[in-house]
Amino acid sequence: MAISVFELVEIYRNIRLDRAFLLKLIFFLSAIQFLMALTTTYLILQSLTGVETNILQSNEGGSLGFWLTFSLHLVIYVVVNSFLYQKLWDSEKKAHDQLKESRLKLTSVTKEKDQVAELLQERDALVNQLLRANKTVATGALSASIAHEINQPLTVIQMNVQLLRELMSVQDKQPDTKMQVELVEEILKNNQRASNIVKSLRSIFSEQTQDFERVDVVQIIKSVLDISKAELNSKNITVTLKLPDEAFANIYPQEILQIILNLFNNAIASLSGSSQKHKAVVVELSYVDEQLRISVEDNGPGVPEPNEAKLFELLADTKRTGMGLGLWLCKYVISRHDGTIWHERVAAGGAKFCVQFPIHLVSYKIRN
Amino acid sequence: MRGHVYVVDDDLSVGQSIKRLLSFYDYHVQFYSSSEEFFDKASFNVPAVLLLDMRMPEKSGIDVQKRLLDAGIGMPIIFISGESLPQEIVSGMKNGAVDFLFKPFEAEDLVNAVDHGLQQQEEKAKHDASANDAKQKYASLTNRQKQVCDYLVQGLDNKSIAANLGVTYDAIKLHKRIVLEKMQADSVVVLTRMLLS
């Protein structure tokens, strides 16, 4: 009896946890079984005379109840089994579903990863386009003075050729060979001068070098100086170079060149608006523990304090002209070289920008 | 010798080429590589044309032109320039530049511009001389004659002058004859033109 009551209580507790139909059925059947067992026992006990050898034979009702209870017991057993099977089946199905789901998740993760990689590539392509545009802008700012610089040798050549022609057409006089030689020398010299300017311009615009290579950074600085020279002259800015004879490094020459060009243009722009009497730019290149450090310093008005924090941010337009692109690009490019760029305040006023990067570039990094 | 030319250009090659070319065409050329050198060494007493580079390190061509004007040196200026801003050109021409040559220029254009400048210089000198001459002659008049002369230039007739000065008509006629004689003018018209310039 006690066991039956315990059974009922347990089943009831389970129903409260899991409202499955089979559990309810089990509870219902168990309750009937319990009642029937009670009735059967009662019937048997009532008709007991004390002489029976078999208590089931003495009472027909009790015997029937007993068998019915027993068969109900069997039914309950079957139902319990089926309930357990269903549970098993459910949990199996759940596990299967989970597996399937996790597989699905995995594919979506790889998909996302691909998308991120694609986005990164796209971003890199965009930055490269920006670099190209920035280069055009940077050189465009110098274009007037570059044109002036090319016009000088062209003027010399033009005049000397016309004079030479005039000299040759004079028949009656003894030809002045010394003068003619002088003119030809002058023409050659100025031809070389013009072609040097074109050469340095071409080196800035060339796109051939996509890989990093071992190059002399001193030469890069000099070629930037070549095309900025006219602009520096016209603004009366003196340039002091503190460079070693050579400084080889594994870099992307085009990118480092552009950083230097940007820093140069910034210095010129800052100085051209200043009332400084002796406008000066100092370019220095030094080795600092296996790294190259380039610094460009001007004695202009310097960076206003509120702008200092966001100097290298994208579209942080801290100059009066410009798009706020240059320094951000510099930072981006130098980070690809595993290097850094920073600004230093010059005690006497003015700004100093430093770039530092390893000489041995091991891997070219695309940063997020 | 066709005239004096000063060349101021910070580019040695350009300056020397201009000097060589113009020397060949029989001009007397002085080359200065900076405006400072030009102001230090050039003589401003001889009539000369100035070939001036617009873009130089210390001073722009416009600055040099202003300094010359301020000093009262009316030297004809021809600007030579590779790249010039529109306001530079306008300012240069407004202040009386003879010409603007863009590098690279033809030798012929250069020579023409120089000739034009020299011609302007010559006319100006002639003009200055005659003005000077008239001034001297005017100074030789007596006070009364000067009064008569002024009235004549103002376009008054003899009667009005006589009335203004309170003298007789005949006296004015006499004064007029002496004034014209002293000023070496054939008529009042010539006298007026001489004194107004």
Chai-1 contact restraints between the chains, C-beta under 6 A:
chainA,res_idxA,chainB,res_idxB,connection_type,confidence,min_distance_angstrom,max_distance_angstrom,comment,restraint_id
A,A144,B,E83,contact,1.0,0.0,6.0,A-B,restraint_1
A,A147,B,E83,contact,1.0,0.0,6.0,A-B,restraint_2
A,H148,B,G82,contact,1.0,0.0,6.0,A-B,restraint_3
A,H148,B,E83,contact,1.0,0.0,6.0,A-B,restraint_4
A,N151,B,G82,contact,1.0,0.0,6.0,A-B,restraint_5
A,N151,B,K103,contact,1.0,0.0,6.0,A-B,restraint_6
A,Q152,B,D11,contact,1.0,0.0,6.0,A-B,restraint_7
A,Q152,B,V14,contact,1.0,0.0,6.0,A-B,restraint_8
A,L154,B,P104,contact,1.0,0.0,6.0,A-B,restraint_9
A,T155,B,V14,contact,1.0,0.0,6.0,A-B,restraint_10
A,T155,B,K103,contact,1.0,0.0,6.0,A-B,restraint_11
A,T155,B,P104,contact,1.0,0.0,6.0,A-B,restraint_12
A,V156,B,S13,contact,1.0,0.0,6.0,A-B,restraint_13
A,V156,B,V14,contact,1.0,0.0,6.0,A-B,restraint_14
A,V156,B,S17,contact,1.0,0.0,6.0,A-B,restraint_15
A,Q158,B,P104,contact,1.0,0.0,6.0,A-B,restraint_16
A,M159,B,S17,contact,1.0,0.0,6.0,A-B,restraint_17
A,M159,B,L21,contact,1.0,0.0,6.0,A-B,restraint_18
A,M159,B,A107,contact,1.0,0.0,6.0,A-B,restraint_19
A,N160,B,S17,contact,1.0,0.0,6.0,A-B,restraint_20
A,Q162,B,A107,contact,1.0,0.0,6.0,A-B,restraint_21
A,L163,B,L21,contact,1.0,0.0,6.0,A-B,restraint_22
A,L163,B,F24,contact,1.0,0.0,6.0,A-B,restraint_23
A,N190,B,S13,contact,1.0,0.0,6.0,A-B,restraint_24
A,N233,B,P57,contact,1.0,0.0,6.0,A-B,restraint_25
A,S234,B,R55,contact,1.0,0.0,6.0,A-B,restraint_26
A,N236,B,P57,contact,1.0,0.0,6.0,A-B,restraint_27
